[in-house]
Amino acid sequence: MISRAELIERLRKIVGEADAVLASLDVSLLTERRQIQGRDTTVLRAIYHVVEHFSMHAGQIFLLTKMRTEKDLRLYP
């Protein structure tokens, strides 16, 4: 089992890496069309899709954690 601290550290690292990739993107690439998983899309749409997908899984994790612990996660002050 991974500790809470290690999970948070891993998540921060991965999000930091994703942030660095996004920050390095040339803005002119955002409208380029790409084939991703057999679908025609733009780079910007692909980015939005990944953010949405990540948010959905984060929400699932929060919900399951709240259900199992029966506690408010106090994500906001």
N, C-alpha and C positions, 0 to 999 in steps of 0.2 A: 504494500500500500504506500502511496506517495503522500508525503505530508502536505498540509495546506500551504505552508510557506514555499515548498518546492513547486507545487502546482501554480501558484501565483507568479513565481519567478519564471517558470517556463512560458506561461501566457504572456508576461511582459516582454520576454525575449522575442517570441514569435510575432507579437504585435509590433514591436520595434523594428524587426526585420521587414515586415510588410510595409511599415511606414517609410522606411528607407528606400524600398523599391518604388513606392508611389512618388516620393519626393524626387527621385532621380528621373522620372518619366518626362520626356519632352512633351509639352502640351500639344504640339502638333500631331502626336501619335494618337491622341484620344479619339479622334474621329475615323481613324483607320479601321477598315473592315478586316475581320479575322474569322477563320473557321475554328471554333472551339467546341470540342465534343460533338462534332458533326453539324454544328449550327453556325449560321452566318450572323455575326454580331460586330459591334464596334468595341474598341478597347474600353471606352467609358462604360458602356452597358455591361461588359464583363466585370469591370471593377464594382459597379453597383450591385450586380448579382452576387458577387463574393461577399460584399459587406452585408447584404440582406441575409445570405445564408449563415454567415457567422452570427449575426444578431439572433436569428431564429434558434440556433443551437445554444447560444448563451441564455436565452430566455427559457429553454427547456431545462438547462442545468439549474438555473435559479429556482424554477418552479419545483423541480424534484427535490432540491436541497431544502426548500421551505417546507415541503410536504413531509420529508423524512425527519427534519429537526423540529418541526412545529415552531419555528422561530422566524421573526422578521429579520431579513438579512441586513437591514439598515444600510442600504446602498447610498442613501442621501441623508444629509443632516436634518 
